[in-house]
Amino acid sequence: MQVAPGILIYEIRVKGRLTDRWLRRFGGMRFEHREGDTCIVGPVLDQPALEGMLITIGDLGLSLLSVRLLGEG
């Protein structure tokens, strides 16, 4: 994944296995399935964008398990 310098890469883990139909809600991200859960991984432009993703997760009724900063692009 090619990411511009300064853009942070996050892993957001939610309970359960999301199908690809959910991807449009998380533009620019990819899903990785681990141990029955889904990790939403990819670049996040800034803090408000991260907060927006977390709100979307709550609005969809998904259970948030963790948020992890993986590094900088």
C-alpha positions as CSV (number, residue, x, y, z in Angstrom):
1,M,0.0,0.0,0.0
2,Q,1.5,3.3,-1.1
3,V,0.8,6.1,1.4
4,A,2.0,9.7,1.4
5,P,4.5,10.7,4.1
6,G,3.0,11.9,7.3
7,I,-0.2,9.9,6.9
8,L,-0.8,7.5,9.7
9,I,-1.7,3.8,9.3
10,Y,-4.2,2.4,11.7
11,E,-5.6,-1.0,12.6
12,I,-9.1,-0.9,13.9
13,R,-10.4,-4.2,15.2
14,V,-14.1,-5.0,15.5
15,K,-15.9,-8.1,16.7
16,G,-17.1,-10.5,14.1
17,R,-16.4,-11.1,10.4
18,L,-17.3,-8.2,8.1
19,T,-17.9,-8.9,4.4
20,D,-16.6,-6.8,1.6
21,R,-20.0,-5.1,1.2
22,W,-19.0,-3.0,4.3
23,L,-15.8,-1.7,2.6
24,R,-17.5,1.3,1.1
25,R,-18.1,2.6,4.6
26,F,-14.3,2.7,5.1
27,G,-12.9,4.2,1.9
28,G,-9.2,3.5,1.4
29,M,-9.1,0.7,4.0
30,R,-8.8,-3.0,3.7
31,F,-10.2,-5.9,5.8
32,E,-8.1,-8.5,7.4
33,H,-9.8,-11.4,9.2
34,R,-8.2,-12.7,12.3
35,E,-9.5,-15.2,14.9
36,G,-13.1,-14.5,13.9
37,D,-12.8,-10.7,14.1
38,T,-12.2,-8.1,11.4
39,C,-9.2,-5.7,11.3
40,I,-9.9,-2.5,9.3
41,V,-6.4,-1.5,8.2
42,G,-5.2,1.5,6.2
43,P,-4.3,5.2,6.1
44,V,-6.2,7.8,8.1
45,L,-5.8,11.4,7.0
46,D,-6.1,13.0,10.4
47,Q,-7.6,12.8,13.9
48,P,-11.1,14.0,12.8
49,A,-11.1,11.3,10.1
50,L,-10.2,8.6,12.8
51,E,-13.0,9.9,15.0
52,G,-15.4,9.8,12.1
53,M,-14.5,6.1,11.5
54,L,-15.1,5.3,15.1
55,I,-18.5,7.0,15.0
56,T,-19.4,5.0,11.9
57,I,-18.4,1.8,13.7
58,G,-20.7,2.8,16.6
59,D,-23.6,3.8,14.2
60,L,-23.4,0.4,12.5
61,G,-23.7,-1.3,15.8
62,L,-20.3,-2.9,15.6
63,S,-18.3,-3.8,18.7
64,L,-15.0,-2.0,18.8
65,L,-12.2,-4.2,20.2
66,S,-9.1,-2.1,19.7
67,V,-7.5,0.8,17.8
68,R,-3.8,0.5,17.1
69,L,-1.4,2.9,15.3
70,L,0.8,0.8,13.0
71,G,3.1,3.6,11.7
72,E,3.5,6.4,9.4
73,G,3.3,6.3,5.6
